[in-house]
């Protein structure tokens, strides 16, 4: 993510209702040089997405009140965020086929927990298209 010869730090939003997940993912991605925001709910995540315009989003599928799928549907309607790369991470190995198909049709990647830290870094790089440098 660079323009005019100067490097731009990629912005990543993590949305998960498990604080240990958001803390660990945030810490690891910051060590890799990303600018990271974390939200503990889909609603908070949507507010952060509108305020900070992340270059990629990694979110949990199963969250109270508003699900990751509802977040994905919403972000796909927000100008400036419609094409933001999104990965949905879930521990639900028995995901409903209709949900999986909708996630794919909305252009999001689907990954399964546990997501090891190396996999997280690779996922962020894949979503962004290339490694980011300071």
N, C-alpha and C positions, 0 to 999 in steps of 0.2 A: 504494500500500500504506500506508494510514494508518488510524488508529483513534483516536477520541476527540479529534480535532483535532491530534494530534501526528504528525509524519511518521515512518515507519519506513523505515530503509534496507533495500533489497532485498538478499538474499543470493543470489549466483550461484556455482555450482560449475562449473569448467571441467575436463574430463577428456580428456587427449590425451597420447600417448606422445612427442610432439615438443615438447621444452622451449621451442623458439622460438615455437611456437604458444601454449602455455600462458602464457608470459611476455608476448607481445604482446597476446593477448586479455585477460589479467588487467590489464595496464597500462591498456588502453583503457577497460575497464569501470570501473576504479577512478576514472579521470578523469571518467567520467560520473556518479560518485557511488554506485556499487554497492559492496557489501562482497563481496569475491571470494576464493574458495579455489581452488587448482589442484592437480590430481593428475596424475601421470605414468603411472598404470595404473588399470584399472577397479577392482581390489581396493582400492587406496588411495582411489579416489574413493568407493567404497561406505562405507569407514570414515569419511571426511570428511562424507559425506551423513548418516550416522547421528549423528555428533557435532554437526553444525552446522545441520541441517535447512534446506537451501537452498530459496529460493522458486522457483528455476529451475536447470536443468542443461543445459549445452552440452557434448557429448562427441563424440569421434571414433568412427567405426564400426570401423575396422581397427586393433586394438592387439594386441600379443603377449599370450599366455596367456589373458586374458579379454577378449572383444570388447565393443564398445559395445552390441551387441544383448544379450549376456549380462548386462551391467550393467543395461540397461533392464528385462529380465525380472526381475532381482533387486530393483530399486528398486520395482517394481510390487507386491512382496509385503511391503514393510516398512511397518508401521503409521506413519502420519504422513507418509509419503513417496509413498503410492500414487498420489495425484493431482498430484504435483509436475510442472509443465510441463517437458518434455524436448525438446531438439532434437539430432538426430544429424547430424553433419557428416561428409561423406566425399568423397574424391577419386575414388571408384570410380563412373564414369559408366555402367558396365555391371552395375549392381546386380541380383542375382537377384530375380525378381518375387516369389518366396515371402518373401524377406527384407524387401523393400519393403512387402509386404502385412502382415507381422507387425509391423513398425515402426509402421505406420499403425494396426493393430488395438490396439496397446499405447498409443496416444494420443500418439505422438511426432511431431514435425515432422522432415522429412528435407530437408537442405540440402547443396549441393555446393560443394566447394573449387574454386578459391580463394574464400574468403569475405572480401570487402573490409571494412575497418574500419567504414565506414558501415553496411554490411549487418549486421555483428555487433551494433552498437548498436541497429539497428532490430529485429533478431531478439530481443535481450534484452528490449526494450520490448514486443514482441509476446507473448513468453512470459509476461511479468509482467502484461500487460493494460493498463499505463499507465506513463508516465514516473515515475521516483522522484525525490523531492526530499529534500535534507538537512533 
